[in-house]
Amino acid sequence: MSDKVSTETIGKNLSIIREKVAEAAGRAGRNVNEIRVMAVTKTFPLDYVKMAVDAGIGLFGENRVNEAFEKYILLKHPVELHLIGHLQRNKARTVARIFNCVQSIDKFETAEALNRKCESIGRTMDILFEINTSGEDSKHGFRNEDDYFACLERVMDLKNLKIRGLMTVGPLTDDKKRIRESFRSLKNLYERTRERYRELEFDILSMGMSGDYPIAVEEGSNLIRIGTAIFGKRQ
Ligand SMILES: *Cc1c(COP(=O)(O)O)cnc(C)c1O
């Protein structure tokens, strides 16, 4: 990973990741084709995005709105772009313009602001609710299940948002058991939501990053968000 980043190194890293995903899926008796790999390009330059596109990646994640705007507005190739970081209400307009999905909804007011901007430009936006499954204070997301369900029911009335699933960031620890518990609790909430609201097309479970994606896949993730393992360490 200390090599210079190129389309080739990105492609190589990607095949290692896909192999590990396939192994984890195999252990869990899952179909590997249902698991998408997102390239997280935060802090990395546009050149890296272009190389990732050349290496065959079509799904990207950024966690800051301004950084994503400056970078992706220059990308000629159409890609699918998700916001995976916290959304401030005053950024809703830019978000409505450049993202395909917001994975980090954890407050009704933010969803409402986003809905309004989407309505004003005549589009709908996929959203995920972010759940804090680790209990860590540094992390965003719902900590309380009742708050989450209450918010979901209100967001269901927002015509320009489409509720698609859940996202979490696992705990920052080497304790595999705690990481697994965190992912398992998200999967459990995901399944219960699907049962309770069958009218929704609720089908995205976003969990797993460079350090923990094999566990996430074993626990049911269908979208893993990978930065470091594709591009190398961030500055
Ligand atoms: C940075 C980030 C990632 C990717 O992290 P890596 O450890 O570099 O793979 C995934 N999800 C979120 C929400 C992030 O902020």
The ligand as an SDF file (V2000), in Angstrom:
LIG
                    3D

 15 15  0  0  0  0  0  0  0  0999 V2000
  -14.0950    7.4750    6.1300 C   0  0  0  0  0  0  0  0  0  0  0  0
  -15.3210    6.6730    6.1780 C   0  0  0  0  0  0  0  0  0  0  0  0
  -15.3580    5.3750    5.6540 C   0  0  0  0  0  0  0  0  0  0  0  0
  -14.1400    4.6650    5.0540 C   0  0  0  0  0  0  0  0  0  0  0  0
  -13.1890    4.4420    6.0390 O   0  0  0  0  0  0  0  0  0  0  0  0
  -11.8960    3.5100    5.7750 P   0  0  0  0  0  0  0  0  0  0  0  0
  -11.5300    3.0280    7.1310 O   0  0  0  0  0  0  0  0  0  0  0  0
  -10.8620    4.4030    5.1790 O   0  0  0  0  0  0  0  0  0  0  0  0
  -12.3020    2.4280    4.8650 O   0  0  0  0  0  0  0  0  0  0  0  0
  -16.5590    4.6940    5.6930 C   0  0  0  0  0  0  0  0  0  0  0  0
  -17.6700    5.2390    6.2400 N   0  0  0  0  0  0  0  0  0  0  0  0
  -17.6800    6.4900    6.7480 C   0  0  0  0  0  0  0  0  0  0  0  0
  -18.9370    7.0300    7.3250 C   0  0  0  0  0  0  0  0  0  0  0  0
  -16.5090    7.2400    6.7410 C   0  0  0  0  0  0  0  0  0  0  0  0
  -16.5220    8.4680    7.2720 O   0  0  0  0  0  0  0  0  0  0  0  0
  1  2  1  0
  2  3  1  0
  2 14  2  0
  3  4  1  0
  3 10  2  0
  4  5  1  0
  5  6  1  0
  6  7  2  0
  6  8  1  0
  6  9  1  0
 10 11  1  0
 11 12  2  0
 12 13  1  0
 12 14  1  0
 14 15  1  0
M  END
$$$$
